[in-house]
Amino acid sequence: MKAATAARGLVADGEPVFRADDEALLRGSAAFETLRVYAGRPFLLGEHVARFRASIDALGLEPVDDPALRELVAAVLGPGDGVLRLYRTSYDLVATLADLPPGLDEQRRRGLRLRTTDLGAPTILAGVKATSYADAFAARRAAERAGADDALFLAGGVVLETATANVWWRRGDELFTPALRAGVLPGVTRGFFLGIEAATEGVFDVAELAAADEAFTTSSIREVMPVVELDGRPVGDGRPGPAAARLQAALRLRSAP
């Protein structure tokens, strides 16, 4: 992994990046963004930076300086694919570049198994990209222990999102996705697809997702991931569907150099 900070520039391998007394580590109070890099090009960087700024403002952190951010991104980028992350902590501005998670294409061919978790009322920072992901990842680990791949969050039976992705489904020729509200992150990849694809946004009971012809999730790093199972029962015919394949192809076409 490569890392650079506004305070120190490119950080040598093995050197610490964050201060031990940074609120980012002590209390998870940092804004961050994660985006995919294709052949050295950050995809939808402007949209991610806009959301990054909104999260920084919501957390009451120091605003980001444009030249400093551009310099950090340039310092860590290389010619290949990867995962670019931006952090605004109480002390510093940080950019990192890491390898893509392994097995994404294999998981896409197989499809995801989701397990529902009802969160009740969303928190005050719902919709903010902050590093306090403890609840989400605890729910994901619980889903994995139950034999699933990820957790699908509900609020009183209403569909929200998964731990790190927005959720969609198809009934006939129509696509559906939860409208932006508390508990539904304004995903940049979600916004990209809404810009090229007609879909109905709304407040939906989980029964509507369970009865769909197909379902899938969208996120910057995992792109489009088919959902084949919900709480142990197949979604549609229990196989990745055509809408997910079509949107994945559209994303790769748009992100190609």
SVG drawing of the C-alpha trace seen along z (x, -y; Angstrom):
<svg xmlns="http://www.w3.org/2000/svg" viewBox="-44 -25 54 46">
<polyline fill="none" stroke="black" stroke-width="0.4" points="0.0,0.0 1.1,-3.6 0.2,-6.4 0.7,-10.2 -0.3,-12.9 -0.6,-16.6 1.8,-17.1 4.6,-14.7 4.0,-13.9 4.7,-10.3 5.1,-8.0 7.8,-5.3 6.7,-1.7 6.3,-0.6 6.1,-4.1 3.0,-5.1 0.4,-7.2 -2.0,-8.3 -1.1,-9.8 -1.9,-7.7 -3.9,-10.5 -5.9,-11.3 -9.7,-11.3 -9.9,-9.1 -8.3,-6.3 -9.7,-7.1 -13.3,-7.6 -13.7,-6.9 -14.3,-10.6 -12.9,-11.0 -14.4,-11.5 -13.3,-9.2 -14.0,-8.2 -13.2,-5.0 -13.1,-4.9 -11.8,-2.6 -8.8,-3.3 -8.9,-1.9 -5.5,-1.9 -4.3,-4.8 -7.5,-6.8 -9.7,-7.5 -13.3,-6.9 -15.8,-9.6 -13.3,-11.5 -15.2,-14.7 -18.4,-13.1 -16.4,-11.4 -14.7,-14.6 -18.0,-16.4 -19.4,-13.8 -16.1,-13.8 -16.5,-17.6 -20.1,-17.1 -19.0,-14.4 -16.1,-16.7 -18.6,-19.5 -21.1,-17.2 -18.3,-16.1 -17.1,-19.6 -13.6,-18.9 -11.3,-21.4 -12.2,-21.9 -10.0,-20.3 -7.7,-22.4 -8.0,-21.6 -4.3,-21.8 -3.3,-19.7 -5.9,-17.0 -4.8,-16.9 -1.2,-16.6 -1.9,-13.8 -3.9,-11.8 -1.1,-12.3 1.5,-11.1 -0.1,-7.7 -1.4,-6.9 0.3,-4.4 -0.4,-3.0 -2.6,0.0 -5.9,0.7 -6.5,0.2 -8.4,-1.2 -7.9,-4.9 -9.0,-6.1 -9.1,-9.7 -9.2,-10.5 -9.8,-13.8 -8.9,-13.4 -8.6,-15.9 -4.9,-16.3 -4.3,-15.5 -5.4,-14.8 -4.4,-11.4 -4.5,-9.4 -3.8,-5.7 -3.7,-3.3 -4.1,0.4 -4.7,3.5 -8.3,4.5 -9.8,7.2 -9.2,10.7 -12.0,12.8 -14.4,10.1 -15.1,11.6 -15.6,15.0 -18.0,13.6 -19.8,11.8 -20.3,15.0 -21.6,16.8 -23.7,13.9 -24.2,12.7 -26.2,14.2 -27.7,11.6 -29.0,11.8 -31.4,9.1 -30.6,7.0 -33.1,4.5 -31.3,1.4 -34.3,-0.4 -33.8,-4.2 -30.8,-5.4 -28.1,-7.5 -27.6,-11.3 -24.8,-10.7 -26.7,-8.3 -25.7,-9.2 -22.3,-10.6 -19.1,-8.7 -17.4,-8.5 -14.9,-5.9 -17.2,-4.7 -18.3,-1.5 -18.3,0.7 -22.1,1.4 -22.0,2.2 -19.1,4.6 -20.3,6.3 -23.5,7.0 -21.6,8.3 -19.5,10.6 -22.7,11.9 -24.1,12.5 -21.0,14.4 -21.2,16.6 -24.7,17.4 -23.5,18.6 -24.2,15.4 -21.9,12.9 -23.2,9.6 -25.9,7.9 -28.9,6.1 -30.0,3.4 -33.7,2.7 -35.5,0.0 -38.8,1.5 -38.8,3.8 -38.0,1.1 -35.0,1.8 -32.0,-0.5 -28.6,0.7 -25.9,3.3 -22.8,2.7 -20.9,1.0 -23.3,0.9 -26.6,-0.3 -29.2,2.3 -31.3,2.6 -33.8,5.1 -35.8,5.8 -39.4,6.8 -40.2,7.4 -38.5,4.6 -38.5,2.1 -35.6,1.3 -36.1,0.2 -33.8,-1.2 -34.4,-2.8 -34.7,-6.6 -32.0,-8.6 -33.0,-9.1 -31.6,-8.5 -29.8,-5.1 -29.3,-5.2 -25.9,-6.5 -25.8,-8.6 -23.6,-6.2 -21.6,-7.6 -22.0,-4.5 -25.7,-4.6 -25.8,-8.1 -23.9,-7.1 -26.4,-4.4 -29.4,-6.6 -27.9,-9.0 -27.9,-6.3 -30.8,-4.1 -34.4,-4.6 -35.3,-3.4 -38.0,-3.9 -36.8,-5.3 -39.0,-5.0 -39.5,-3.4 -39.9,0.3 -40.7,3.2 -38.3,6.1 -41.1,8.3 -40.8,6.4 -37.1,7.2 -37.7,10.8 -40.3,11.2 -38.1,9.6 -37.0,11.3 -33.4,10.4 -31.4,8.2 -27.9,6.7 -25.8,4.2 -23.7,1.4 -20.5,-0.2 -17.3,-1.8 -15.0,1.1 -17.2,4.2 -19.1,2.5 -22.3,4.5 -22.7,7.6 -25.7,9.9 -27.8,11.0 -29.0,14.6 -30.2,15.3 -32.0,13.4 -32.3,15.0 -31.7,18.5 -34.3,18.2 -33.4,17.6 -34.1,14.2 -35.6,14.8 -34.3,18.1 -31.3,18.0 -28.8,17.0 -27.2,13.7 -29.6,11.9 -29.4,10.0 -29.9,6.4 -26.8,6.8 -24.8,8.1 -25.9,5.3 -25.1,2.6 -21.7,4.1 -20.9,4.0 -22.0,0.4 -19.8,-0.5 -16.7,1.1 -17.3,-0.5 -17.6,-4.0 -14.6,-3.5 -12.3,-2.2 -9.3,-4.4"/>
</svg>
